[in-house]
Amino acid sequence: MMKKPQHTNFDRVMTLDEAALVMRRSKKTLWRLWAKEKAFPKPILIKGRAIGWRESTINKFLDTGEVES
């Protein structure tokens, strides 16, 4: 009898374009909110140069408006 595969919760990484679309803000605005005002969650580094945000982080920010430290 074959075992059913276990499903893990996958927290996908959203690109700057996707985050801007979900937040309904420009990429430039999101960058300013994060880099200068510290009013947006810190992105994670992907493959050295690209950045993104975990979908759960964006959803939590949308729900609470709080930035995780």
PQR file with spaces between the fields and no chain letter, atoms N, CA, C, O and H, PARSE charges and radii, in Angstrom:
ATOM       1  N    MET     1       0.837   -1.171    0.000 -0.4000 1.5000
ATOM       2  CA   MET     1       0.000    0.000    0.000 -0.0000 2.0000
ATOM       3  C    MET     1       0.893    1.250    0.000  0.5500 1.7000
ATOM       4  O    MET     1       1.847    1.339    0.773 -0.5500 1.4000
ATOM       5  N    MET     2       0.574    2.209   -0.874 -0.4000 1.5000
ATOM       6  CA   MET     2       1.367    3.436   -0.967 -0.0000 2.0000
ATOM       7  C    MET     2       0.933    4.443    0.080  0.5500 1.7000
ATOM       8  O    MET     2      -0.251    4.591    0.382 -0.5500 1.4000
ATOM       9  H    MET     2      -0.201    2.136   -1.502  0.4000 1.0000
ATOM      10  N    LYS     3       1.919    5.126    0.622 -0.4000 1.5000
ATOM      11  CA   LYS     3       1.629    6.202    1.573 -0.0000 2.0000
ATOM      12  C    LYS     3       1.175    7.438    0.813  0.5500 1.7000
ATOM      13  O    LYS     3       1.665    7.733   -0.277 -0.5500 1.4000
ATOM      14  H    LYS     3       2.881    5.006    0.377  0.4000 1.0000
ATOM      15  N    LYS     4       0.239    8.146    1.403 -0.4000 1.5000
ATOM      16  CA   LYS     4      -0.157    9.425    0.824 -0.0000 2.0000
ATOM      17  C    LYS     4       0.954   10.433    1.108  0.5500 1.7000
ATOM      18  O    LYS     4       1.513   10.451    2.204 -0.5500 1.4000
ATOM      19  H    LYS     4      -0.160    7.906    2.288  0.4000 1.0000
ATOM      20  N    PRO     5       1.272   11.266    0.125 -0.5600 1.5000
ATOM      21  CA   PRO     5       2.309   12.267    0.388  0.2800 2.0000
ATOM      22  C    PRO     5       1.832   13.282    1.409  0.5500 1.7000
ATOM      23  O    PRO     5       0.670   13.689    1.409 -0.5500 1.4000
ATOM      24  N    GLN     6       2.741   13.680    2.273 -0.4000 1.5000
ATOM      25  CA   GLN     6       2.401   14.707    3.253 -0.0000 2.0000
ATOM      26  C    GLN     6       2.518   16.072    2.598  0.5500 1.7000
ATOM      27  O    GLN     6       3.492   16.371    1.908 -0.5500 1.4000
ATOM      28  H    GLN     6       3.685   13.349    2.273  0.4000 1.0000
ATOM      29  N    HIS     7       1.524   16.872    2.826 -0.4000 1.5000
ATOM      30  CA   HIS     7       1.535   18.221    2.271 -0.0000 2.0000
ATOM      31  C    HIS     7       2.075   19.170    3.326  0.5500 1.7000
ATOM      32  O    HIS     7       1.679   19.132    4.491 -0.5500 1.4000
ATOM      33  H    HIS     7       0.733   16.628    3.386  0.4000 1.0000
ATOM      34  N    THR     8       2.975   20.009    2.890 -0.4000 1.5000
ATOM      35  CA   THR     8       3.497   21.015    3.797 -0.0000 2.0000
ATOM      36  C    THR     8       2.921   22.367    3.400  0.5500 1.7000
ATOM      37  O    THR     8       2.585   22.596    2.238 -0.5500 1.4000
ATOM      38  H    THR     8       3.297   20.040    1.944  0.4000 1.0000
ATOM      39  N    ASN     9       2.816   23.232    4.351 -0.4000 1.5000
ATOM      40  CA   ASN     9       2.358   24.583    4.052 -0.0000 2.0000
ATOM      41  C    ASN     9       3.490   25.311    3.356  0.5500 1.7000
ATOM      42  O    ASN     9       4.595   25.417    3.888 -0.5500 1.4000
ATOM      43  H    ASN     9       3.089   23.045    5.294  0.4000 1.0000
ATOM      44  N    PHE    10       3.212   25.802    2.185 -0.4000 1.5000
ATOM      45  CA   PHE    10       4.219   26.495    1.396 -0.0000 2.0000
ATOM      46  C    PHE    10       3.962   27.986    1.478  0.5500 1.7000
ATOM      47  O    PHE    10       2.890   28.460    1.103 -0.5500 1.4000
ATOM      48  H    PHE    10       2.314   25.715    1.754  0.4000 1.0000
ATOM      49  N    ASP    11       4.926   28.709    1.959 -0.4000 1.5000
ATOM      50  CA   ASP    11       4.822   30.162    2.089 -0.0000 2.0000
ATOM      51  C    ASP    11       5.592   30.775    0.928  0.5500 1.7000
ATOM      52  O    ASP    11       6.797   31.006    1.023 -0.5500 1.4000
ATOM      53  H    ASP    11       5.797   28.324    2.264  0.4000 1.0000
ATOM      54  N    ARG    12       4.897   31.031   -0.154 -0.4000 1.5000
ATOM      55  CA   ARG    12       5.586   31.496   -1.354 -0.0000 2.0000
ATOM      56  C    ARG    12       6.160   32.894   -1.162  0.5500 1.7000
ATOM      57  O    ARG    12       5.723   33.652   -0.296 -0.5500 1.4000
ATOM      58  H    ARG    12       3.918   30.843   -0.231  0.4000 1.0000
ATOM      59  N    VAL    13       7.134   33.210   -1.976 -0.4000 1.5000
ATOM      60  CA   VAL    13       7.784   34.511   -1.925 -0.0000 2.0000
ATOM      61  C    VAL    13       7.195   35.381   -3.029  0.5500 1.7000
ATOM      62  O    VAL    13       7.145   34.986   -4.194 -0.5500 1.4000
ATOM      63  H    VAL    13       7.489   32.594   -2.679  0.4000 1.0000
ATOM      64  N    MET    14       6.758   36.556   -2.645 -0.4000 1.5000
ATOM      65  CA   MET    14       6.185   37.508   -3.596 -0.0000 2.0000
ATOM      66  C    MET    14       7.274   38.464   -4.064  0.5500 1.7000
ATOM      67  O    MET    14       8.092   38.926   -3.268 -0.5500 1.4000
ATOM      68  H    MET    14       6.799   36.877   -1.699  0.4000 1.0000
ATOM      69  N    THR    15       7.278   38.752   -5.347 -0.4000 1.5000
ATOM      70  CA   THR    15       8.219   39.714   -5.903 -0.0000 2.0000
ATOM      71  C    THR    15       7.763   41.132   -5.555  0.5500 1.7000
ATOM      72  O    THR    15       6.657   41.333   -5.054 -0.5500 1.4000
ATOM      73  H    THR    15       6.614   38.377   -5.994  0.4000 1.0000
ATOM      74  N    LEU    16       8.612   42.093   -5.822 -0.4000 1.5000
ATOM      75  CA   LEU    16       8.258   43.499   -5.611 -0.0000 2.0000
ATOM      76  C    LEU    16       7.038   43.859   -6.456  0.5500 1.7000
ATOM      77  O    LEU    16       6.152   44.575   -5.989 -0.5500 1.4000
ATOM      78  H    LEU    16       9.510   41.930   -6.229  0.4000 1.0000
ATOM      79  N    ASP    17       6.985   43.366   -7.701 -0.4000 1.5000
ATOM      80  CA   ASP    17       5.833   43.632   -8.569 -0.0000 2.0000
ATOM      81  C    ASP    17       4.542   43.089   -7.967  0.5500 1.7000
ATOM      82  O    ASP    17       3.518   43.772   -7.952 -0.5500 1.4000
ATOM      83  H    ASP    17       7.704   42.784   -8.081  0.4000 1.0000
ATOM      84  N    GLU    18       4.601   41.844   -7.466 -0.4000 1.5000
ATOM      85  CA   GLU    18       3.413   41.228   -6.872 -0.0000 2.0000
ATOM      86  C    GLU    18       2.995   41.946   -5.595  0.5500 1.7000
ATOM      87  O    GLU    18       1.807   42.184   -5.376 -0.5500 1.4000
ATOM      88  H    GLU    18       5.433   41.290   -7.477  0.4000 1.0000
ATOM      89  N    ALA    19       3.957   42.289   -4.758 -0.4000 1.5000
ATOM      90  CA   ALA    19       3.648   42.996   -3.512 -0.0000 2.0000
ATOM      91  C    ALA    19       3.015   44.358   -3.810  0.5500 1.7000
ATOM      92  O    ALA    19       2.062   44.764   -3.145 -0.5500 1.4000
ATOM      93  H    ALA    19       4.922   42.096   -4.936  0.4000 1.0000
ATOM      94  N    ALA    20       3.547   45.056   -4.809 -0.4000 1.5000
ATOM      95  CA   ALA    20       2.993   46.362   -5.186 -0.0000 2.0000
ATOM      96  C    ALA    20       1.556   46.217   -5.674  0.5500 1.7000
ATOM      97  O    ALA    20       0.701   47.048   -5.366 -0.5500 1.4000
ATOM      98  H    ALA    20       4.321   44.726   -5.349  0.4000 1.0000
ATOM      99  N    LEU    21       1.297   45.163   -6.431 -0.4000 1.5000
ATOM     100  CA   LEU    21      -0.052   44.922   -6.939 -0.0000 2.0000
ATOM     101  C    LEU    21      -1.023   44.629   -5.789  0.5500 1.7000
ATOM     102  O    LEU    21      -2.125   45.177   -5.753 -0.5500 1.4000
ATOM     103  H    LEU    21       1.991   44.488   -6.681  0.4000 1.0000
ATOM     104  N    VAL    22      -0.622   43.783   -4.870 -0.4000 1.5000
ATOM     105  CA   VAL    22      -1.473   43.436   -3.726 -0.0000 2.0000
ATOM     106  C    VAL    22      -1.701   44.647   -2.828  0.5500 1.7000
ATOM     107  O    VAL    22      -2.807   44.856   -2.330 -0.5500 1.4000
ATOM     108  H    VAL    22       0.273   43.338   -4.900  0.4000 1.0000
ATOM     109  N    MET    23      -0.654   45.444   -2.621 -0.4000 1.5000
ATOM     110  CA   MET    23      -0.749   46.603   -1.737 -0.0000 2.0000
ATOM     111  C    MET    23      -1.408   47.811   -2.413  0.5500 1.7000
ATOM     112  O    MET    23      -1.783   48.779   -1.752 -0.5500 1.4000
ATOM     113  H    MET    23       0.245   45.275   -3.026  0.4000 1.0000
ATOM     114  N    ARG    24      -1.540   47.733   -3.738 -0.4000 1.5000
ATOM     115  CA   ARG    24      -2.089   48.843   -4.536 -0.0000 2.0000
ATOM     116  C    ARG    24      -1.266   50.114   -4.362  0.5500 1.7000
ATOM     117  O    ARG    24      -1.792   51.217   -4.211 -0.5500 1.4000
ATOM     118  H    ARG    24      -1.236   46.946   -4.275  0.4000 1.0000
ATOM     119  N    ARG    25       0.036   49.909   -4.390 -0.4000 1.5000
ATOM     120  CA   ARG    25       1.006   51.005   -4.307 -0.0000 2.0000
ATOM     121  C    ARG    25       2.063   50.782   -5.376  0.5500 1.7000
ATOM     122  O    ARG    25       2.215   49.668   -5.877 -0.5500 1.4000
ATOM     123  H    ARG    25       0.463   49.013   -4.513  0.4000 1.0000
ATOM     124  N    SER    26       2.781   51.814   -5.723 -0.4000 1.5000
ATOM     125  CA   SER    26       3.854   51.657   -6.709 -0.0000 2.0000
ATOM     126  C    SER    26       5.048   50.960   -6.061  0.5500 1.7000
ATOM     127  O    SER    26       5.195   50.941   -4.838 -0.5500 1.4000
ATOM     128  H    SER    26       2.657   52.719   -5.316  0.4000 1.0000
ATOM     129  N    LYS    27       5.886   50.395   -6.905 -0.4000 1.5000
ATOM     130  CA   LYS    27       7.104   49.757   -6.408 -0.0000 2.0000
ATOM     131  C    LYS    27       7.974   50.776   -5.694  0.5500 1.7000
ATOM     132  O    LYS    27       8.588   50.470   -4.672 -0.5500 1.4000
ATOM     133  H    LYS    27       5.767   50.410   -7.898  0.4000 1.0000
ATOM     134  N    LYS    28       8.026   51.973   -6.225 -0.4000 1.5000
ATOM     135  CA   LYS    28       8.826   53.038   -5.624 -0.0000 2.0000
ATOM     136  C    LYS    28       8.311   53.380   -4.219  0.5500 1.7000
ATOM     137  O    LYS    28       9.102   53.600   -3.302 -0.5500 1.4000
ATOM     138  H    LYS    28       7.527   52.222   -7.055  0.4000 1.0000
ATOM     139  N    THR    29       6.997   53.422   -4.056 -0.4000 1.5000
ATOM     140  CA   THR    29       6.409   53.714   -2.751 -0.0000 2.0000
ATOM     141  C    THR    29       6.738   52.618   -1.746  0.5500 1.7000
ATOM     142  O    THR    29       7.110   52.912   -0.610 -0.5500 1.4000
ATOM     143  H    THR    29       6.354   53.243   -4.801  0.4000 1.0000
ATOM     144  N    LEU    30       6.605   51.341   -2.156 -0.4000 1.5000
ATOM     145  CA   LEU    30       6.942   50.245   -1.246 -0.0000 2.0000
ATOM     146  C    LEU    30       8.407   50.309   -0.847  0.5500 1.7000
ATOM     147  O    LEU    30       8.747   50.104    0.318 -0.5500 1.4000
ATOM     148  H    LEU    30       6.303   51.101   -3.079  0.4000 1.0000
ATOM     149  N    TRP    31       9.266   50.589   -1.803 -0.4000 1.5000
ATOM     150  CA   TRP    31      10.696   50.688   -1.507 -0.0000 2.0000
ATOM     151  C    TRP    31      10.959   51.803   -0.493  0.5500 1.7000
ATOM     152  O    TRP    31      11.736   51.621    0.445 -0.5500 1.4000
ATOM     153  H    TRP    31       8.990   50.755   -2.749  0.4000 1.0000
ATOM     154  N    ARG    32      10.316   52.950   -0.681 -0.4000 1.5000
ATOM     155  CA   ARG    32      10.492   54.075    0.243 -0.0000 2.0000
ATOM     156  C    ARG    32       9.971   53.725    1.633  0.5500 1.7000
ATOM     157  O    ARG    32      10.618   54.016    2.638 -0.5500 1.4000
ATOM     158  H    ARG    32       9.685   53.098   -1.443  0.4000 1.0000
ATOM     159  N    LEU    33       8.800   53.098    1.682 -0.4000 1.5000
ATOM     160  CA   LEU    33       8.226   52.707    2.972 -0.0000 2.0000
ATOM     161  C    LEU    33       9.144   51.761    3.729  0.5500 1.7000
ATOM     162  O    LEU    33       9.269   51.851    4.951 -0.5500 1.4000
ATOM     163  H    LEU    33       8.274   52.861    0.865  0.4000 1.0000
ATOM     164  N    TRP    34       9.786   50.851    2.999 -0.4000 1.5000
ATOM     165  CA   TRP    34      10.683   49.898    3.660 -0.0000 2.0000
ATOM     166  C    TRP    34      12.039   50.540    3.980  0.5500 1.7000
ATOM     167  O    TRP    34      12.474   50.507    5.131 -0.5500 1.4000
ATOM     168  H    TRP    34       9.684   50.778    2.007  0.4000 1.0000
ATOM     169  N    ALA    35      12.698   51.110    3.001 -0.4000 1.5000
ATOM     170  CA   ALA    35      14.076   51.566    3.161 -0.0000 2.0000
ATOM     171  C    ALA    35      14.218   52.830    3.992  0.5500 1.7000
ATOM     172  O    ALA    35      15.138   52.934    4.803 -0.5500 1.4000
ATOM     173  H    ALA    35      12.345   51.137    2.066  0.4000 1.0000
ATOM     174  N    LYS    36      13.341   53.773    3.806 -0.4000 1.5000
ATOM     175  CA   LYS    36      13.503   55.067    4.483 -0.0000 2.0000
ATOM     176  C    LYS    36      12.642   55.204    5.732  0.5500 1.7000
ATOM     177  O    LYS    36      13.110   55.673    6.770 -0.5500 1.4000
ATOM     178  H    LYS    36      12.594   53.689    3.147  0.4000 1.0000
ATOM     179  N    GLU    37      11.392   54.795    5.628 -0.4000 1.5000
ATOM     180  CA   GLU    37      10.459   55.038    6.729 -0.0000 2.0000
ATOM     181  C    GLU    37      10.319   53.850    7.681  0.5500 1.7000
ATOM     182  O    GLU    37       9.753   53.984    8.765 -0.5500 1.4000
ATOM     183  H    GLU    37      11.012   54.414    4.785  0.4000 1.0000
ATOM     184  N    LYS    38      10.832   52.695    7.278 -0.4000 1.5000
ATOM     185  CA   LYS    38      10.747   51.469    8.094 -0.0000 2.0000
ATOM     186  C    LYS    38       9.295   51.156    8.465  0.5500 1.7000
ATOM     187  O    LYS    38       9.016   50.646    9.550 -0.5500 1.4000
ATOM     188  H    LYS    38      11.293   52.586    6.397  0.4000 1.0000
ATOM     189  N    ALA    39       8.371   51.472    7.542 -0.4000 1.5000
ATOM     190  CA   ALA    39       6.951   51.269    7.783 -0.0000 2.0000
ATOM     191  C    ALA    39       6.393   50.115    6.963  0.5500 1.7000
ATOM     192  O    ALA    39       5.176   49.968    6.845 -0.5500 1.4000
ATOM     193  H    ALA    39       8.598   51.887    6.660  0.4000 1.0000
ATOM     194  N    PHE    40       7.270   49.299    6.397 -0.4000 1.5000
ATOM     195  CA   PHE    40       6.869   48.145    5.608 -0.0000 2.0000
ATOM     196  C    PHE    40       7.826   47.010    5.952  0.5500 1.7000
ATOM     197  O    PHE    40       9.001   47.265    6.216 -0.5500 1.4000
ATOM     198  H    PHE    40       8.258   49.419    6.492  0.4000 1.0000
ATOM     199  N    PRO    41       7.354   45.763    5.957 -0.5600 1.5000
ATOM     200  CA   PRO    41       8.227   44.651    6.349  0.2800 2.0000
ATOM     201  C    PRO    41       9.508   44.563    5.522  0.5500 1.7000
ATOM     202  O    PRO    41       9.533   44.899    4.338 -0.5500 1.4000
ATOM     203  N    LYS    42      10.555   44.108    6.175 -0.4000 1.5000
ATOM     204  CA   LYS    42      11.851   43.934    5.522 -0.0000 2.0000
ATOM     205  C    LYS    42      11.771   42.771    4.532  0.5500 1.7000
ATOM     206  O    LYS    42      11.254   41.709    4.878 -0.5500 1.4000
ATOM     207  H    LYS    42      10.535   43.836    7.137  0.4000 1.0000
ATOM     208  N    PRO    43      12.270   42.950    3.317 -0.5600 1.5000
ATOM     209  CA   PRO    43      12.242   41.852    2.346  0.2800 2.0000
ATOM     210  C    PRO    43      13.320   40.817    2.655  0.5500 1.7000
ATOM     211  O    PRO    43      14.234   41.056    3.444 -0.5500 1.4000
ATOM     212  N    ILE    44      13.184   39.661    2.009 -0.4000 1.5000
ATOM     213  CA   ILE    44      14.223   38.651    2.106 -0.0000 2.0000
ATOM     214  C    ILE    44      15.028   38.669    0.815  0.5500 1.7000
ATOM     215  O    ILE    44      14.514   39.028   -0.244 -0.5500 1.4000
ATOM     216  H    ILE    44      12.442   39.467    1.367  0.4000 1.0000
ATOM     217  N    LEU    45      16.268   38.287    0.909 -0.4000 1.5000
ATOM     218  CA   LEU    45      17.160   38.267   -0.237 -0.0000 2.0000
ATOM     219  C    LEU    45      17.026   36.933   -0.957  0.5500 1.7000
ATOM     220  O    LEU    45      17.039   35.875   -0.328 -0.5500 1.4000
ATOM     221  H    LEU    45      16.686   37.996    1.770  0.4000 1.0000
ATOM     222  N    ILE    46      16.898   36.990   -2.280 -0.4000 1.5000
ATOM     223  CA   ILE    46      16.751   35.788   -3.093 -0.0000 2.0000
ATOM     224  C    ILE    46      17.889   35.749   -4.103  0.5500 1.7000
ATOM     225  O    ILE    46      18.038   36.668   -4.908 -0.5500 1.4000
ATOM     226  H    ILE    46      16.887   37.850   -2.791  0.4000 1.0000
ATOM     227  N    LYS    47      18.676   34.709   -4.067 -0.4000 1.5000
ATOM     228  CA   LYS    47      19.771   34.509   -5.023 -0.0000 2.0000
ATOM     229  C    LYS    47      20.712   35.704   -5.098  0.5500 1.7000
ATOM     230  O    LYS    47      21.153   36.077   -6.186 -0.5500 1.4000
ATOM     231  H    LYS    47      18.555   33.962   -3.413  0.4000 1.0000
ATOM     232  N    GLY    48      21.015   36.287   -3.993 -0.4000 1.5000
ATOM     233  CA   GLY    48      22.030   37.331   -3.954 -0.0000 2.0000
ATOM     234  C    GLY    48      21.580   38.748   -4.219  0.5500 1.7000
ATOM     235  O    GLY    48      21.998   39.660   -3.507 -0.5500 1.4000
ATOM     236  H    GLY    48      20.657   35.985   -3.110  0.4000 1.0000
ATOM     237  N    ARG    49      20.737   38.968   -5.226 -0.4000 1.5000
ATOM     238  CA   ARG    49      20.379   40.343   -5.575 -0.0000 2.0000
ATOM     239  C    ARG    49      18.888   40.637   -5.534  0.5500 1.7000
ATOM     240  O    ARG    49      18.483   41.746   -5.186 -0.5500 1.4000
ATOM     241  H    ARG    49      20.398   38.226   -5.805  0.4000 1.0000
ATOM     242  N    ALA    50      18.084   39.673   -5.878 -0.4000 1.5000
ATOM     243  CA   ALA    50      16.638   39.894   -5.927 -0.0000 2.0000
ATOM     244  C    ALA    50      16.072   39.906   -4.512  0.5500 1.7000
ATOM     245  O    ALA    50      16.611   39.270   -3.607 -0.5500 1.4000
ATOM     246  H    ALA    50      18.413   38.771   -6.160  0.4000 1.0000
ATOM     247  N    ILE    51      14.976   40.641   -4.339 -0.4000 1.5000
ATOM     248  CA   ILE    51      14.301   40.672   -3.042 -0.0000 2.0000
ATOM     249  C    ILE    51      12.858   40.227   -3.213  0.5500 1.7000
ATOM     250  O    ILE    51      12.307   40.248   -4.313 -0.5500 1.4000
ATOM     251  H    ILE    51      14.538   41.157   -5.075  0.4000 1.0000
ATOM     252  N    GLY    52      12.268   39.830   -2.113 -0.4000 1.5000
ATOM     253  CA   GLY    52      10.866   39.447   -2.113 -0.0000 2.0000
ATOM     254  C    GLY    52      10.360   39.410   -0.688  0.5500 1.7000
ATOM     255  O    GLY    52      11.123   39.595    0.260 -0.5500 1.4000
ATOM     256  H    GLY    52      12.715   39.814   -1.219  0.4000 1.0000
ATOM     257  N    TRP    53       9.083   39.173   -0.545 -0.4000 1.5000
ATOM     258  CA   TRP    53       8.462   39.089    0.767 -0.0000 2.0000
ATOM     259  C    TRP    53       7.691   37.786    0.851  0.5500 1.7000
ATOM     260  O    TRP    53       7.073   37.357   -0.123 -0.5500 1.4000
ATOM     261  H    TRP    53       8.464   39.022   -1.315  0.4000 1.0000
ATOM     262  N    ARG    54       7.729   37.161    2.011 -0.4000 1.5000
ATOM     263  CA   ARG    54       6.902   35.972    2.209 -0.0000 2.0000
ATOM     264  C    ARG    54       5.438   36.416    2.172  0.5500 1.7000
ATOM     265  O    ARG    54       5.074   37.458    2.717 -0.5500 1.4000
ATOM     266  H    ARG    54       8.231   37.510    2.802  0.4000 1.0000
ATOM     267  N    GLU    55       4.623   35.614    1.527 -0.4000 1.5000
ATOM     268  CA   GLU    55       3.210   35.952    1.397 -0.0000 2.0000
ATOM     269  C    GLU    55       2.560   36.112    2.768  0.5500 1.7000
ATOM     270  O    GLU    55       1.705   36.979    2.952 -0.5500 1.4000
ATOM     271  H    GLU    55       4.919   34.767    1.084  0.4000 1.0000
ATOM     272  N    SER    56       2.960   35.282    3.728 -0.4000 1.5000
ATOM     273  CA   SER    56       2.390   35.376    5.072 -0.0000 2.0000
ATOM     274  C    SER    56       2.738   36.711    5.735  0.5500 1.7000
ATOM     275  O    SER    56       1.936   37.260    6.491 -0.5500 1.4000
ATOM     276  H    SER    56       3.655   34.578    3.579  0.4000 1.0000
ATOM     277  N    THR    57       3.929   37.227    5.452 -0.4000 1.5000
ATOM     278  CA   THR    57       4.347   38.519    6.010 -0.0000 2.0000
ATOM     279  C    THR    57       3.492   39.651    5.448  0.5500 1.7000
ATOM     280  O    THR    57       3.055   40.537    6.182 -0.5500 1.4000
ATOM     281  H    THR    57       4.581   36.781    4.839  0.4000 1.0000
ATOM     282  N    ILE    58       3.260   39.608    4.135 -0.4000 1.5000
ATOM     283  CA   ILE    58       2.421   40.638    3.505 -0.0000 2.0000
ATOM     284  C    ILE    58       0.994   40.550    4.043  0.5500 1.7000
ATOM     285  O    ILE    58       0.384   41.571    4.358 -0.5500 1.4000
ATOM     286  H    ILE    58       3.615   38.888    3.538  0.4000 1.0000
ATOM     287  N    ASN    59       0.461   39.327    4.149 -0.4000 1.5000
ATOM     288  CA   ASN    59      -0.904   39.159    4.664 -0.0000 2.0000
ATOM     289  C    ASN    59      -1.036   39.653    6.100  0.5500 1.7000
ATOM     290  O    ASN    59      -2.028   40.289    6.453 -0.5500 1.4000
ATOM     291  H    ASN    59       0.957   38.497    3.893  0.4000 1.0000
ATOM     292  N    LYS    60      -0.034   39.360    6.924 -0.4000 1.5000
ATOM     293  CA   LYS    60      -0.066   39.829    8.310 -0.0000 2.0000
ATOM     294  C    LYS    60      -0.009   41.355    8.351  0.5500 1.7000
ATOM     295  O    LYS    60      -0.717   41.983    9.138 -0.5500 1.4000
ATOM     296  H    LYS    60       0.772   38.843    6.637  0.4000 1.0000
ATOM     297  N    PHE    61       0.823   41.945    7.511 -0.4000 1.5000
ATOM     298  CA   PHE    61       0.926   43.404    7.446 -0.0000 2.0000
ATOM     299  C    PHE    61      -0.413   44.010    7.019  0.5500 1.7000
ATOM     300  O    PHE    61      -0.840   45.024    7.572 -0.5500 1.4000
ATOM     301  H    PHE    61       1.398   41.435    6.871  0.4000 1.0000
ATOM     302  N    LEU    62      -1.068   43.398    6.048 -0.4000 1.5000
ATOM     303  CA   LEU    62      -2.377   43.896    5.593 -0.0000 2.0000
ATOM     304  C    LEU    62      -3.425   43.795    6.692  0.5500 1.7000
ATOM     305  O    LEU    62      -4.284   44.667    6.824 -0.5500 1.4000
ATOM     306  H    LEU    62      -0.721   42.575    5.599  0.4000 1.0000
ATOM     307  N    ASP    63      -3.349   42.725    7.480 -0.4000 1.5000
ATOM     308  CA   ASP    63      -4.324   42.513    8.555 -0.0000 2.0000
ATOM     309  C    ASP    63      -4.096   43.445    9.752  0.5500 1.7000
ATOM     310  O    ASP    63      -5.047   43.983   10.319 -0.5500 1.4000
ATOM     311  H    ASP    63      -2.651   42.017    7.372  0.4000 1.0000
ATOM     312  N    THR    64      -2.828   43.627   10.128 -0.4000 1.5000
ATOM     313  CA   THR    64      -2.533   44.357   11.355 -0.0000 2.0000
ATOM     314  C    THR    64      -1.900   45.725   11.137  0.5500 1.7000
ATOM     315  O    THR    64      -2.022   46.614   11.980 -0.5500 1.4000
ATOM     316  H    THR    64      -2.055   43.189    9.668  0.4000 1.0000
ATOM     317  N    GLY    65      -1.220   45.891    9.998 -0.4000 1.5000
ATOM     318  CA   GLY    65      -0.502   47.134    9.751 -0.0000 2.0000
ATOM     319  C    GLY    65       0.788   47.254   10.527  0.5500 1.7000
ATOM     320  O    GLY    65       1.424   48.308   10.534 -0.5500 1.4000
ATOM     321  H    GLY    65      -1.121   45.169    9.313  0.4000 1.0000
ATOM     322  N    GLU    66       1.182   46.151   11.193 -0.4000 1.5000
ATOM     323  CA   GLU    66       2.395   46.181   12.009 -0.0000 2.0000
ATOM     324  C    GLU    66       3.573   45.599   11.243  0.5500 1.7000
ATOM     325  O    GLU    66       3.432   44.643   10.480 -0.5500 1.4000
ATOM     326  H    GLU    66       0.665   45.294   11.187  0.4000 1.0000
ATOM     327  N    VAL    67       4.719   46.187   11.458 -0.4000 1.5000
ATOM     328  CA   VAL    67       5.958   45.735   10.842 -0.0000 2.0000
ATOM     329  C    VAL    67       6.667   44.851   11.852  0.5500 1.7000
ATOM     330  O    VAL    67       6.895   45.258   12.991 -0.5500 1.4000
ATOM     331  H    VAL    67       4.834   46.964   12.078  0.4000 1.0000
ATOM     332  N    GLU    68       7.021   43.625   11.430 -0.4000 1.5000
ATOM     333  CA   GLU    68       7.766   42.731   12.308 -0.0000 2.0000
ATOM     334  C    GLU    68       9.199   43.210   12.416  0.5500 1.7000
ATOM     335  O    GLU    68       9.779   43.674   11.434 -0.5500 1.4000
ATOM     336  H    GLU    68       6.836   43.294   10.505  0.4000 1.0000
ATOM     337  N    SER    69       9.770   43.100   13.597 -0.4000 1.5000
ATOM     338  CA   SER    69      11.167   43.520   13.741 -0.0000 2.0000
ATOM     339  C    SER    69      12.097   42.347   13.682  0.5500 1.7000
ATOM     340  O    SER    69      13.312   42.517   13.786 -0.5500 1.4000
ATOM     341  H    SER    69       9.299   42.723   14.395  0.4000 1.0000
